Amino acid sequence: MTIYGIKTCGSVKKAFSFFKEKGTEYEFFDFKKDSVDEEKIREWLKQVDLKILLNNKGTKYRTLGLSKMDLSDEEKIQWLVKENMLIKRPVIEFDGKVIIGFNEEEYKDIF
């Protein structure tokens, strides 16, 4: 299992706590230290909708003024590649699945 995100994100912290409580081991991919490439983002988009993966409520989205731009889906993907902080967190890869965000009830069902 791999958790993608940043350590200071509230949702990522909740995911860490959840998995620690369950005794589940995971690898952590820190968006502040490394970035995911276009291939990885497109791989995720085979399972999740772009509207779910793109965090349009975050600070980075507002700072970049993306809400004022009429972006195509392809342009949104390019922004995700360029600015990984636009990716909703956490992204969890587990058993061939991709799970976006933290939802304790969903986590209980899956893990």
N, C-alpha and C positions, 0 to 999 in steps of 0.2 A: 504494500500500500504506500502511496505517495500523497502527501498533502502539499499543495502549492498555495502560497500566500505570503503574507508578511507577519512577523511575530507580534507586531503591535495592533493588529486588527482584532477587534472584539470577537468577530465570528470565528476567526482562526483560533483564538484563545479558547473559545467554547469547544471547538473540535478537539484541540489538544487535551482539554480536561476530560471530555467524553471518552477519548481513546485511552487516556491514562487510567481512568476509573475502570475500564474494561480490561486493562492489561494488554491492549493491542499495540503491537510495534508498528512503526511507520517511519518512512523517510520524509524529511522536510525539504522542500525546494523553496528557497527564499527569493521572491521577486526583487528584493533590494540588492541581492548579491549576484544573481544570475537572471537571465531572461529566457523565456520560452520562445521558440522560433515559429515561423509561419506553419511549418509542417505539423507541429504539436497542436497549434490552435485549430487548424483544419481537421485534425484527427478528433479533437474534442467536439467540433461542430457536426461531426457525423452522428453524435449521440444527443447533443443538447442544442437548443435553439440559440441563435445569435442574440436574441432579446434577453435571454437568461444569462449568457456568458458576459455580455457587455454591461458593466456597472455604470448605468447612466444616472445614478444617484450620488456618486462619489465626488470627492473634492477635485480629483484630477479631471473628471469629465467637465465639471463647471469651469475650472481654471483654464482649460483649453478652449472653452467656448463651443464645444461640439454640439450643444443643443441648438445653437443658432445656425448651424450648417445643415444643409439638406444632403446628408450623406447616403450613398448607396450602401447596400450590404457589403460589397467588396471594399469600399472605402472604410467602412467600420472595421472590417477584418484587418486592413492595413494599419489602422490606428491601434488595434490590439497588439499587433506585432511590434509596432514602434514604441508603444507605451503599455507595458504589461500591467501597470497600476490601474488600467481601465478594466482589467479582468475581475469579475466578481469573485469574492473569496469566501471560504476556501474552495479550491478545486481539488477533488479527491479522486484519484485513480485507484480502483479496487476491483480485482477479479474481472478485468476487462470492461468495467463500467466507469462512467464519469459522473460524479455527483457534484453539483454546484451549490455553494452556500451552506449554512448550518441550519438544520431543522432536526431537533432532538427526536421527535417522533419518527421521522423518516429514517434517521440513523438507527434507532432501535429496531426498526423493521429490517434494515439492510445488514447491519452488523450484529 
